[in-house]
Every structure is written in structure tokens, then in C-alpha cells.
Amino acid sequence: MKAIKLLLLTFVIVISVKSVSAQSVQDVFNKKEMTWYGLDFSMAKFAGDFSQFNTTGVQTGSQIRDVYFRSWNNVVISEKEKYNFQVFFKKESVLVDLSSVDVLNNKVNSDSIIALAAPKPLSEAKIQEEVSKYDNKGKSGMGLVFIIESFDKISGLGTIHVTFFDIVSGKVLLTKRLQMQPKGFGLRNYWVSTAYAAMVQSKDKWKTWKKEAGVK
């Protein structure tokens, strides 16, 4: 009998801990802490001619993967005053953990990322599938990741899914597809500017997103 009671008590404690640690869409707007997971390029396509940015003059996806995936992520975390998560997303504390995104970005098949045209929009199911791949063992709280759909030279647009998720469960809490015009000189600055523009758009749309989510 004591063993059964102990088992039930343990079950109740586990359920209680999970309910406390689990995040909801309300936390996207009301919680003051989050973790930045970075720019996820594992499903990204690069439409158009990017050969001008290769030192050999030959169009290649490997240079984009091996050089620029990390470079673009480094810009966001090194230029803290510009890419100010606290201001754009109304947070007080923002941790940085690029480990999961780094692993996935490094595994990208460089032969398939160059495209002749922009890809079809990523579905919310695809976004959820991607977030579920992150290694969140021993971690908790709310995460924010920018999942890159495409950098499109043909249309002159960068498409990014601004995605908040519960780190414990890997469940997507809110994801918004945004499109921005890149600006700047050189491949690095030109395209990473879309990440900054996505933050600006997020700040501008914050109240609208909050209302749409039914959060007071």
C-alpha cells in the first residue's frame, strides 16, 4: 500500500513539474526571459546567382554553408546593440545557445541549397518538425529561433519564420512568416540585414500578434 502511495505521489510531482515548466503562447508576450537559438538554415534555399560572392567565381553551396551560415549567426550575437532582443521582443533577459542550430546547419547538403526559384512556403507542420530536432536535454524555458525559408536574389527578398517554442517539449508556441528586402554591401551584410528587419517587423507587429493570440 505504501509503495502505491509513493508511486502516486511521484506521479503527481512529475506532472506538477511539467505543468510549471511548460510554456504557452501567453509566455511569448508576457514572459521576460528567453533563449536565442540563432538562424536555422537547414531548410533554406538560395534562389538566383550567388556566384559573385565566391572567390573562385563558381556558384557553390558549400561556401554559403561553410562560411556564411556561421558568419551570419555571429553578426547577430556580436552586434548586440543593433540586434537588441530585449527591445524588439520586450524581454529583460536573453540567453544565447546556438548549439542545436550549429549542428543542423553543418549537416546541410550544400549541393541542394541553390535553387532556380524561390521554394514553396514552409508549413507550420514543417516548422514544428524542424524545432523538434533541437537537442534540449537539460534545458528549459522559452526559445526563439529564426528559421530561414529563402534568400531570394530574383525577387530581392529574404523570408524568415520568427518562431517561439517551449524548450522542454519542443512545441512551437508562435511562428510568423515575414519577408524583408535586404540592404548592405557584400553577401554577409546584405542578407543578415533581413534578420534585423525581421526584428523590426516583429516589434511593429507585436501588439497585433498579441491580440490575434488572444493574450491580454
QUIMOGI-V172148 format. One record per helix or strand of 2 or more residues. SS is the DSSP state (alpha for helix, beta for strand). FROM is the first residue (numbers start at 1). LEN is the number of residues. If there is no record, write none. Layout:
ss=<SS/SS>
from=<FROM/FROM>
len=<LEN/LEN>
This chain:
ss=<alpha/alpha/beta/beta/alpha/alpha/alpha/beta/alpha/alpha/beta/alpha/beta/beta/beta/alpha>
from=<2/25/33/45/51/61/85/93/99/110/114/124/142/157/172/186>
len=<20/6/8/3/3/18/4/4/8/3/2/8/11/10/9/27>
